Amino acid sequence: MTNSTATGPGPDAAATAVSATADLALATPPMRNRATWVQKVRRTVAPLLVFAIVIGAWYLVSYVVLDASRRFLMPPPQEVVRDGLFGDSAPEMWQALGRTAAVALTGLLIAAVVGIAWAIAMAHSKTMENALFPYAVVLQCIPILALVPLVGFWFGFGFGARVFVCVLIALFPIVSNTLFGFQSVDPRMRDLFALHHPSRMTVLRKLEFPAAMPAIFAGLRISAGLAVVGAIVGDFFFKQGNPGIGILIDNYRSRLEAPELFAAILLASLLGVAVFWFFGWLGNRIVGRWYQK
């Protein structure tokens, strides 16, 4: 007859397995911490490396590719910082950036309110979706540069016209992403809510909005950069009133003031990046605790 102890691990083997499992559990947190640290280093080093390559290529073009008589086409970075960001034109440039930011943020706020309301209407009625969504696509496909002169004729050439251009450019990503978020709600969750016969407002507030939040913030991040572009485009065409950063870019271009031109473009880009980053941070703060990207 076969010995029953031969069919399974003995006490020593079991103790060894338990010990190995305990050692692995003790070793896991440091390994995870090390992996997290490595990921943070990579996230920091990779952008800095690309930044160094871009600056190196910039210096290469300024001092090697271009001769001294044509260096105004791409002045070196230190001239852009010295003469553009901290030169005589700096106060005017920072004030213009503030005006452009006010236009972009106002337009983005209006686009967010209109776009979310538009998406809610389409999400709760297939008829409304069929009727309204094609016009959202048409609005996105209209060449904004062709429409801007008409906006000037309709609304004048001041703050309101600039905001309207921002709304036109920033509206579609909010509409499309919000609609996608509402339509992506888990049907099983809808069935669970239906068991309690809630009102439509309760479903909207407690189910659909929380589920759509990641998509809404994705649309806001896209529209944030587009709103800055809209404010600058409006400046190019509506050259009245206090100048925004777009007007200064056009003025520096016409006067061949290359350091100031590059500095103004850099500030406009940083404004778009800052607004984009803010909505990414806000989205992580609101939905990051329960939504896994």
Salt bridges, closest charged atoms under 4 A:
ASP83 OD1 - ARG82 NE 3.18
GLU129 OE1 - LYS126 NZ 3.40
ASP186 OD2 - ARG188 NH2 3.02
GLU208 OE1 - HIS124 NE2 2.91
GLU208 OE2 - ARG190 NH1 2.78
ASP235 OD1 - ARG162 NE 2.80
ASP250 OD2 - LYS239 NZ 2.35
ASP250 OD1 - ARG253 NH2 2.75
GLU257 OE2 - ARG255 NE 3.15
